[in-house]
Amino acid sequence: MKILSLSGENLASLTGPFTIDFTKGALGAAGLFAITGNTGAGKSTLLDAICLALYDEMPRFIANRKNVAEVGRMDDEEKLKANDVRGILSRGHASGFAEVQFRGCDGRIWLARWAVRRARNRSEGRFQAQERTLTDVESGQVFSGSKRELQDRIDELVGLSWEQFRRAVILPQGEFAAFLKSDANERSALLERMTGTELYSAISIQTYERAREEQQKLATIAQRLGDVALMDEATREHWVSQQVSLSTTLKHEQQQQQLMQDLRDLNSRIAAQL
């Protein structure tokens, strides 16, 4: 998976529309770059926008999962809980969105979009449920399915679940050790998916299973061989002698048959000359 571009509008301090194309200019030629700026400039918001478009989640809200306090201005028709991702909408604006265009694990280009708006297009209107879409850019086909199915499809295209993505890709402030804190199995699975080596793990498992099956077959054959009673030397010599005797008798009978046939042929020729 590779992120190609990021677009958005009215997200936290990033008011107005913005687009970052990672395939052109200095960013397109850079293998590594840094996002820098003053506090409040919107650095973290760019990462939030990526996460919203792909997962409907924000790293900075992880610590607020249990925070049910309501926030908002007194003139708002609705106050949001502190852990509601819709709260990223810039103050004084009625709508906002985040879009990520990326090349999926299937090699195709996709556009994931997250959008939020207030009722009646008023900055004080009631927050509406966020909307999400996934579009195949090349064909223009929009994914149809439930919210859960849409997220499952994005997980498949990205190659990482939200938990894996935030631990290995985003690593928000205060959680740089999240990956290191993961247990061995989780780190192993995550590294496999990130590096694309899960294929080798699958091959290893299949090889182990095949070896186990063949070992069981070998053990069964060995058991059957153990049940077979081998001839002793005297018995073997007896049957070999019988085989030789029968072979001699058969050869003698064949010779007798040939003599009888020759005799019949001779009698036929004599009768023809009389």
TORKOL-4160 file (C-alpha; in steps of 0.2 Angstrom, whole numbers, padded with zeros to 4 digits, m for minus):
274
<pt num="1" X="0000" Y="0000" Z="0000"/>
<pt num="2" X="0006" Y="0017" Z="m0004"/>
<pt num="3" X="m0002" Y="0034" Z="m0001"/>
<pt num="4" X="m0002" Y="0045" Z="m0016"/>
<pt num="5" X="m0011" Y="0061" Z="m0011"/>
<pt num="6" X="m0020" Y="0068" Z="0004"/>
<pt num="7" X="m0034" Y="0081" Z="0003"/>
<pt num="8" X="m0045" Y="0089" Z="0016"/>
<pt num="9" X="m0055" Y="0104" Z="0021"/>
<pt num="10" X="m0059" Y="0113" Z="0038"/>
<pt num="11" X="m0050" Y="0100" Z="0049"/>
<pt num="12" X="m0045" Y="0108" Z="0066"/>
<pt num="13" X="m0032" Y="0122" Z="0062"/>
<pt num="14" X="m0032" Y="0118" Z="0043"/>
<pt num="15" X="m0047" Y="0129" Z="0038"/>
<pt num="16" X="m0051" Y="0129" Z="0019"/>
<pt num="17" X="m0046" Y="0116" Z="0006"/>
<pt num="18" X="m0029" Y="0108" Z="0005"/>
<pt num="19" X="m0021" Y="0095" Z="m0006"/>
<pt num="20" X="m0004" Y="0086" Z="m0004"/>
<pt num="21" X="0002" Y="0076" Z="m0019"/>
<pt num="22" X="0016" Y="0064" Z="m0013"/>
<pt num="23" X="0020" Y="0059" Z="m0031"/>
<pt num="24" X="0025" Y="0076" Z="m0038"/>
<pt num="25" X="0039" Y="0089" Z="m0035"/>
<pt num="26" X="0050" Y="0087" Z="m0020"/>
<pt num="27" X="0039" Y="0075" Z="m0011"/>
<pt num="28" X="0039" Y="0064" Z="m0026"/>
<pt num="29" X="0057" Y="0063" Z="m0027"/>
<pt num="30" X="0060" Y="0062" Z="m0008"/>
<pt num="31" X="0062" Y="0045" Z="0000"/>
<pt num="32" X="0061" Y="0053" Z="0017"/>
<pt num="33" X="0054" Y="0069" Z="0023"/>
<pt num="34" X="0049" Y="0078" Z="0039"/>
<pt num="35" X="0033" Y="0087" Z="0043"/>
<pt num="36" X="0038" Y="0102" Z="0053"/>
<pt num="37" X="0030" Y="0118" Z="0060"/>
<pt num="38" X="0025" Y="0128" Z="0075"/>
<pt num="39" X="0013" Y="0122" Z="0088"/>
<pt num="40" X="m0004" Y="0122" Z="0081"/>
<pt num="41" X="0001" Y="0123" Z="0063"/>
<pt num="42" X="m0008" Y="0107" Z="0059"/>
<pt num="43" X="0006" Y="0094" Z="0058"/>
<pt num="44" X="m0004" Y="0081" Z="0068"/>
<pt num="45" X="m0020" Y="0086" Z="0059"/>
<pt num="46" X="m0012" Y="0079" Z="0043"/>
<pt num="47" X="m0010" Y="0063" Z="0051"/>
<pt num="48" X="m0027" Y="0063" Z="0058"/>
<pt num="49" X="m0034" Y="0066" Z="0041"/>
<pt num="50" X="m0026" Y="0051" Z="0034"/>
<pt num="51" X="m0032" Y="0040" Z="0049"/>
<pt num="52" X="m0050" Y="0047" Z="0047"/>
<pt num="53" X="m0051" Y="0043" Z="0028"/>
<pt num="54" X="m0044" Y="0026" Z="0030"/>
<pt num="55" X="m0051" Y="0021" Z="0047"/>
<pt num="56" X="m0063" Y="0034" Z="0054"/>
<pt num="57" X="m0051" Y="0035" Z="0069"/>
<pt num="58" X="m0039" Y="0048" Z="0076"/>
<pt num="59" X="m0023" Y="0043" Z="0086"/>
<pt num="60" X="m0024" Y="0058" Z="0097"/>
<pt num="61" X="m0041" Y="0052" Z="0103"/>
<pt num="62" X="m0035" Y="0035" Z="0109"/>
<pt num="63" X="m0032" Y="0041" Z="0126"/>
<pt num="64" X="m0049" Y="0048" Z="0127"/>
<pt num="65" X="m0059" Y="0032" Z="0123"/>
<pt num="66" X="m0067" Y="0033" Z="0141"/>
<pt num="67" X="m0069" Y="0051" Z="0141"/>
<pt num="68" X="m0088" Y="0055" Z="0140"/>
<pt num="69" X="m0086" Y="0073" Z="0144"/>
<pt num="70" X="m0096" Y="0084" Z="0132"/>
<pt num="71" X="m0087" Y="0099" Z="0124"/>
<pt num="72" X="m0093" Y="0113" Z="0113"/>
<pt num="73" X="m0099" Y="0131" Z="0113"/>
<pt num="74" X="m0115" Y="0136" Z="0123"/>
<pt num="75" X="m0123" Y="0141" Z="0106"/>
<pt num="76" X="m0121" Y="0124" Z="0098"/>
<pt num="77" X="m0137" Y="0114" Z="0096"/>
<pt num="78" X="m0126" Y="0099" Z="0101"/>
<pt num="79" X="m0111" Y="0096" Z="0111"/>
<pt num="80" X="m0099" Y="0081" Z="0106"/>
<pt num="81" X="m0091" Y="0069" Z="0118"/>
<pt num="82" X="m0072" Y="0073" Z="0119"/>
<pt num="83" X="m0068" Y="0057" Z="0110"/>
<pt num="84" X="m0080" Y="0060" Z="0095"/>
<pt num="85" X="m0069" Y="0061" Z="0079"/>
<pt num="86" X="m0082" Y="0073" Z="0072"/>
<pt num="87" X="m0075" Y="0086" Z="0084"/>
<pt num="88" X="m0060" Y="0089" Z="0072"/>
<pt num="89" X="m0072" Y="0100" Z="0061"/>
<pt num="90" X="m0065" Y="0118" Z="0062"/>
<pt num="91" X="m0074" Y="0130" Z="0073"/>
<pt num="92" X="m0086" Y="0141" Z="0063"/>
<pt num="93" X="m0088" Y="0129" Z="0048"/>
<pt num="94" X="m0102" Y="0118" Z="0044"/>
<pt num="95" X="m0093" Y="0104" Z="0034"/>
<pt num="96" X="m0076" Y="0096" Z="0032"/>
<pt num="97" X="m0068" Y="0081" Z="0024"/>
<pt num="98" X="m0053" Y="0071" Z="0022"/>
<pt num="99" X="m0048" Y="0061" Z="0007"/>
<pt num="100" X="m0033" Y="0049" Z="0004"/>
<pt num="101" X="m0029" Y="0042" Z="m0013"/>
<pt num="102" X="m0018" Y="0027" Z="m0012"/>
<pt num="103" X="m0012" Y="0012" Z="m0021"/>
<pt num="104" X="m0019" Y="m0004" Z="m0013"/>
<pt num="105" X="m0011" Y="m0021" Z="m0010"/>
<pt num="106" X="m0021" Y="m0026" Z="m0026"/>
<pt num="107" X="m0011" Y="m0014" Z="m0036"/>
<pt num="108" X="m0026" Y="m0003" Z="m0040"/>
<pt num="109" X="m0028" Y="0015" Z="m0035"/>
<pt num="110" X="m0042" Y="0019" Z="m0023"/>
<pt num="111" X="m0050" Y="0035" Z="m0015"/>
<pt num="112" X="m0055" Y="0034" Z="0003"/>
<pt num="113" X="m0066" Y="0049" Z="0009"/>
<pt num="114" X="m0072" Y="0054" Z="0026"/>
<pt num="115" X="m0084" Y="0069" Z="0028"/>
<pt num="116" X="m0094" Y="0077" Z="0042"/>
<pt num="117" X="m0107" Y="0091" Z="0041"/>
<pt num="118" X="m0119" Y="0101" Z="0052"/>
<pt num="119" X="m0137" Y="0102" Z="0049"/>
<pt num="120" X="m0144" Y="0115" Z="0038"/>
<pt num="121" X="m0127" Y="0120" Z="0033"/>
<pt num="122" X="m0125" Y="0130" Z="0049"/>
<pt num="123" X="m0110" Y="0131" Z="0059"/>
<pt num="124" X="m0120" Y="0129" Z="0075"/>
<pt num="125" X="m0131" Y="0116" Z="0067"/>
<pt num="126" X="m0132" Y="0098" Z="0075"/>
<pt num="127" X="m0118" Y="0087" Z="0069"/>
<pt num="128" X="m0124" Y="0074" Z="0057"/>
<pt num="129" X="m0116" Y="0056" Z="0056"/>
<pt num="130" X="m0100" Y="0055" Z="0047"/>
<pt num="131" X="m0100" Y="0049" Z="0029"/>
<pt num="132" X="m0087" Y="0037" Z="0022"/>
<pt num="133" X="m0085" Y="0031" Z="0004"/>
<pt num="134" X="m0072" Y="0020" Z="m0005"/>
<pt num="135" X="m0070" Y="0022" Z="m0024"/>
<pt num="136" X="m0060" Y="0013" Z="m0037"/>
<pt num="137" X="m0052" Y="0028" Z="m0046"/>
<pt num="138" X="m0048" Y="0018" Z="m0062"/>
<pt num="139" X="m0066" Y="0012" Z="m0064"/>
<pt num="140" X="m0075" Y="0025" Z="m0055"/>
<pt num="141" X="m0085" Y="0011" Z="m0045"/>
<pt num="142" X="m0090" Y="0016" Z="m0028"/>
<pt num="143" X="m0089" Y="0002" Z="m0015"/>
<pt num="144" X="m0106" Y="m0004" Z="m0009"/>
<pt num="145" X="m0109" Y="m0012" Z="0007"/>
<pt num="146" X="m0111" Y="m0009" Z="0026"/>
<pt num="147" X="m0099" Y="0002" Z="0036"/>
<pt num="148" X="m0091" Y="m0014" Z="0043"/>
<pt num="149" X="m0089" Y="m0021" Z="0026"/>
<pt num="150" X="m0082" Y="m0005" Z="0020"/>
<pt num="151" X="m0069" Y="m0005" Z="0034"/>
<pt num="152" X="m0065" Y="m0023" Z="0031"/>
<pt num="153" X="m0061" Y="m0019" Z="0013"/>
<pt num="154" X="m0050" Y="m0005" Z="0017"/>
<pt num="155" X="m0041" Y="m0015" Z="0030"/>
<pt num="156" X="m0038" Y="m0028" Z="0016"/>
<pt num="157" X="m0032" Y="m0015" Z="0003"/>
<pt num="158" X="m0020" Y="m0006" Z="0016"/>
<pt num="159" X="m0014" Y="m0023" Z="0023"/>
<pt num="160" X="m0016" Y="m0017" Z="0041"/>
<pt num="161" X="m0030" Y="m0016" Z="0054"/>
<pt num="162" X="m0032" Y="0001" Z="0063"/>
<pt num="163" X="m0022" Y="m0006" Z="0078"/>
<pt num="164" X="m0008" Y="m0012" Z="0067"/>
<pt num="165" X="m0008" Y="0005" Z="0057"/>
<pt num="166" X="m0007" Y="0016" Z="0072"/>
<pt num="167" X="0006" Y="0006" Z="0081"/>
<pt num="168" X="0018" Y="0004" Z="0066"/>
<pt num="169" X="0014" Y="0018" Z="0054"/>
<pt num="170" X="0008" Y="0033" Z="0064"/>
<pt num="171" X="0015" Y="0031" Z="0082"/>
<pt num="172" X="0007" Y="0047" Z="0089"/>
<pt num="173" X="0016" Y="0057" Z="0102"/>
<pt num="174" X="0016" Y="0048" Z="0118"/>
<pt num="175" X="0014" Y="0031" Z="0110"/>
<pt num="176" X="0031" Y="0028" Z="0102"/>
<pt num="177" X="0034" Y="0013" Z="0112"/>
<pt num="178" X="0017" Y="0006" Z="0108"/>
<pt num="179" X="0025" Y="m0006" Z="0095"/>
<pt num="180" X="0038" Y="m0011" Z="0107"/>
<pt num="181" X="0025" Y="m0015" Z="0120"/>
<pt num="182" X="0016" Y="m0027" Z="0109"/>
<pt num="183" X="0018" Y="m0045" Z="0113"/>
<pt num="184" X="0029" Y="m0056" Z="0103"/>
<pt num="185" X="0015" Y="m0064" Z="0093"/>
<pt num="186" X="0007" Y="m0047" Z="0088"/>
<pt num="187" X="0024" Y="m0039" Z="0083"/>
<pt num="188" X="0028" Y="m0055" Z="0073"/>
<pt num="189" X="0011" Y="m0054" Z="0064"/>
<pt num="190" X="0013" Y="m0035" Z="0061"/>
<pt num="191" X="0030" Y="m0036" Z="0054"/>
<pt num="192" X="0025" Y="m0050" Z="0042"/>
<pt num="193" X="0011" Y="m0040" Z="0035"/>
<pt num="194" X="0021" Y="m0024" Z="0034"/>
<pt num="195" X="0036" Y="m0033" Z="0025"/>
<pt num="196" X="0024" Y="m0045" Z="0014"/>
<pt num="197" X="0033" Y="m0060" Z="0022"/>
<pt num="198" X="0017" Y="m0068" Z="0028"/>
<pt num="199" X="0018" Y="m0079" Z="0012"/>
<pt num="200" X="0033" Y="m0087" Z="0019"/>
<pt num="201" X="0025" Y="m0090" Z="0036"/>
<pt num="202" X="0010" Y="m0098" Z="0027"/>
<pt num="203" X="0022" Y="m0109" Z="0016"/>
<pt num="204" X="0032" Y="m0114" Z="0032"/>
<pt num="205" X="0015" Y="m0119" Z="0041"/>
<pt num="206" X="0010" Y="m0129" Z="0025"/>
<pt num="207" X="0027" Y="m0137" Z="0024"/>
<pt num="208" X="0026" Y="m0142" Z="0043"/>
<pt num="209" X="0009" Y="m0149" Z="0040"/>
<pt num="210" X="0014" Y="m0159" Z="0025"/>
<pt num="211" X="0030" Y="m0166" Z="0034"/>
<pt num="212" X="0019" Y="m0171" Z="0049"/>
<pt num="213" X="0006" Y="m0180" Z="0037"/>
<pt num="214" X="0020" Y="m0189" Z="0028"/>
<pt num="215" X="0028" Y="m0194" Z="0044"/>
<pt num="216" X="0012" Y="m0202" Z="0050"/>
<pt num="217" X="0010" Y="m0211" Z="0033"/>
<pt num="218" X="0028" Y="m0218" Z="0035"/>
<pt num="219" X="0024" Y="m0224" Z="0053"/>
<pt num="220" X="0009" Y="m0233" Z="0046"/>
<pt num="221" X="0019" Y="m0242" Z="0033"/>
<pt num="222" X="0032" Y="m0247" Z="0045"/>
<pt num="223" X="0019" Y="m0254" Z="0056"/>
<pt num="224" X="0011" Y="m0264" Z="0042"/>
<pt num="225" X="0029" Y="m0271" Z="0037"/>
<pt num="226" X="0031" Y="m0276" Z="0055"/>
<pt num="227" X="0015" Y="m0286" Z="0054"/>
<pt num="228" X="0022" Y="m0296" Z="0039"/>
<pt num="229" X="0030" Y="m0313" Z="0043"/>
<pt num="230" X="0045" Y="m0316" Z="0033"/>
<pt num="231" X="0049" Y="m0334" Z="0026"/>
<pt num="232" X="0063" Y="m0344" Z="0035"/>
<pt num="233" X="0077" Y="m0350" Z="0024"/>
<pt num="234" X="0071" Y="m0368" Z="0023"/>
<pt num="235" X="0053" Y="m0362" Z="0017"/>
<pt num="236" X="0061" Y="m0351" Z="0004"/>
<pt num="237" X="0072" Y="m0365" Z="m0003"/>
<pt num="238" X="0057" Y="m0376" Z="m0004"/>
<pt num="239" X="0047" Y="m0364" Z="m0015"/>
<pt num="240" X="0062" Y="m0360" Z="m0025"/>
<pt num="241" X="0064" Y="m0378" Z="m0029"/>
<pt num="242" X="0045" Y="m0380" Z="m0033"/>
<pt num="243" X="0047" Y="m0365" Z="m0045"/>
<pt num="244" X="0062" Y="m0373" Z="m0054"/>
<pt num="245" X="0053" Y="m0390" Z="m0055"/>
<pt num="246" X="0037" Y="m0382" Z="m0062"/>
<pt num="247" X="0047" Y="m0371" Z="m0074"/>
<pt num="248" X="0055" Y="m0387" Z="m0081"/>
<pt num="249" X="0039" Y="m0396" Z="m0082"/>
<pt num="250" X="0031" Y="m0382" Z="m0091"/>
<pt num="251" X="0046" Y="m0381" Z="m0104"/>
<pt num="252" X="0044" Y="m0400" Z="m0107"/>
<pt num="253" X="0025" Y="m0399" Z="m0110"/>
<pt num="254" X="0029" Y="m0385" Z="m0122"/>
<pt num="255" X="0041" Y="m0396" Z="m0131"/>
<pt num="256" X="0029" Y="m0410" Z="m0132"/>
<pt num="257" X="0015" Y="m0398" Z="m0139"/>
<pt num="258" X="0027" Y="m0392" Z="m0152"/>
<pt num="259" X="0032" Y="m0411" Z="m0157"/>
<pt num="260" X="0013" Y="m0415" Z="m0159"/>
<pt num="261" X="0010" Y="m0400" Z="m0170"/>
<pt num="262" X="0025" Y="m0405" Z="m0181"/>
<pt num="263" X="0018" Y="m0422" Z="m0182"/>
<pt num="264" X="0001" Y="m0416" Z="m0188"/>
<pt num="265" X="0009" Y="m0405" Z="m0201"/>
<pt num="266" X="0019" Y="m0420" Z="m0208"/>
<pt num="267" X="0003" Y="m0431" Z="m0209"/>
<pt num="268" X="m0006" Y="m0417" Z="m0218"/>
<pt num="269" X="0008" Y="m0415" Z="m0231"/>
<pt num="270" X="0008" Y="m0435" Z="m0234"/>
<pt num="271" X="m0010" Y="m0436" Z="m0236"/>
<pt num="272" X="m0010" Y="m0422" Z="m0249"/>
<pt num="273" X="0003" Y="m0431" Z="m0259"/>
<pt num="274" X="m0007" Y="m0448" Z="m0260"/>
